[in-house]
Amino acid sequence: MSEYAGEYEHPGYGKFSITAEDGALVPRFGELRLGLSHRHFDVFDLEWRELSEEMHRFPLTFLTAPEGDVMALTVPFAPLLDPIRFERLPDGRAQDRAFLASLVGTYVMGPIEIVIRLRGGRSLTVATSGSPASELLPRRGLRFGIKGRPGETLEFVLQGEGQVERVLFQPFGVFTPAREK
């Protein structure tokens, strides 16, 4: 259930939050009284009680990326319109300049090096020797997609003290921090 939990946003409708509490998913959308019950697979029934006790049900569908990460949810609030799509917002750490700066460095796998840099204070890039830098797009936790390179992801694994232990660069391999020379 925790994989579905997160903040989702639509430019016109605002934020839609899902939290995992006591083994259940709890939706929050403004001040509405909502409930959520599992229907099947990635589809849940969003239960909405208005001013009366009459309940309205809408199928809330979670959408996943090829890697399995939940990337959005849709809800058909209006029967004659397409479902409204709320995009998943990145975790807070992926937008924190100081935290992102702690991920910057050179990582190695045998003779191959990748370099992670901070760009503009709010985003990371990755580059290999002889190639231009590509922007990292926050996904879930410390997993990032790579702009313009579908199917490739980069995930930071931290040690207990918060230092990077390794970087999982799919589909290429596992990189570790380069030792100081």
N, C-alpha and C positions, 0 to 999 in steps of 0.2 A: 504493500500500500504506500510505503514511503516514496516509491519511485514516482508516483503521481503528484505528491505534495509539492507545492511551489506557488509562485506568483505568475499569473498570466495577464496579458494586457491586450486590449483592442483600442485603436486610436480614438474611436467615438464613444465606446461604452465604458472605458476605463479599466480598472483592475478587477480581476477575479482571483480570489485566493483559495487554495486547497491546502488544508493541514491534515496530518495524520494524528489522531488522538484516540488512545485506548483501542487500537486495532481497527478504527473506522476512519473514513475520509469525511472531513467537515468542510463544506463550501461556505465562502463568504463573498457576497457581491453587494456592496453598499450596505444598506440597512435591512435588506430583505431577509425573511425567515426562510432558510433553505435546509433541505436534507439531501442526502445522497445515498442511494442503495445500488448495489451491483446488479446489473442485468445479465451480461455475458461478455467475455473477452475484455476489450477496452471500452465497453459501453456501460454507462451507469444511468440510473433514473435520477434526474435532478427534480426534487420535490419542492414546490413553491407554494406557500400558504400566503394568501393575500390578507385583506382585512378580516375576512371571514375564515372559518376553519376549512373551507373548500380547498382541496389540494389540486394543483396542476402539475403534471409530469411532463418533462422534456428529456429526450435522450441526450445525454452529455457524452461525447465521444472523445477519447484521448487519441492523439495522433503521434506516431513514433517515427523517428529517423531510421535509416537502414541499420545503424549500430544498436538500435533498441532504446535509445533515449527518448523520453516523452518530450515533444517539442511544441505541442499546441493542444488546445481543446476546442471543440465546436459545440454550440447549442443552438437549436432552431427555435428561438423565442417567438418568431413571427411565422405562422404556417405558410404564407405565400412567398416568403423570401428564403434565400439560401441560408444555411446555418451560419451563425456569427462565429468567426474564428478569433480566438484569443491566443496570442503567441506567448510561449513561455519566456519569462524574463530570466536572465542569468543570475546565479547565486550572487549575493552581495560581495563576497571576496573578489569575484572576477571584475568588480568595478572599483575596487579600492586601490588607489595608486601605490601606497606603501606595501600592500600585500603583493601586488603585481611586480613591484621592484624586487621583491625577495625571490622571484622565480627567474630573474634575468641571469644569464650565464652561458657558459659553453658546456655542452654535454657530449660524451663520446660513446661510441660502440665500435670497439676495435679501432681501425684507422679512420672511421667516419666521424665527423664532427657536425653538430648542429649548434647554431647560436640563437639564443632567445634574447630579444631586445624589447625595451619599452618604447612605444611610439606615442607621442602626444599626451603622455601622462595617463591614458585610460585604456590603451590596448597594447597587446604583445604582438611581436612578429617572430617568425622562425625562418632561418636561412641555412642552407648547406653551402659548403665551399663552392664558389663558382656559380651560384644561382642567386637570383634576386630574392629579397625577403617577401614572405607572404604573411598576411594578417591572420592572427588567430581569433576565431569567433567563439565567445563563451557558450558552452552548452550546459552541462550539468556538473555541479561540484567543481572539480579541477580538470574537467575534460573540455577540450576546445576542438572545434572544427577548423579547417584551413580554407580560407576564402579562395574560391575558384578551383578547389581540389576535392570534389565530392568523394566520400569513402575513406578519406584520410582523417585521422584524429590524433591528437596529442594530449596525453593525460599526465599530470604531475602527481607523483606519490611522495608524500612528506614523511619524514622521521618524526618521532615524538616531540622534538624541539621545534618543529616547523620548518626545518631545512629540507631541501629537495633531496630525496634518496635516489630516485630514478625517474625517468621520463619514458612512458610507453608511447611510442610513435608508431601507430598502426598505418599501414601494414609492414613497416620496416623493421622494428625491433625495439629493444630496451636500451636506453642510453643512461649513463651515469654521469654525475658532475665531473668535469675535467679537474685534475689535480693542478694545484698552483705550480708554476715552473720556476 
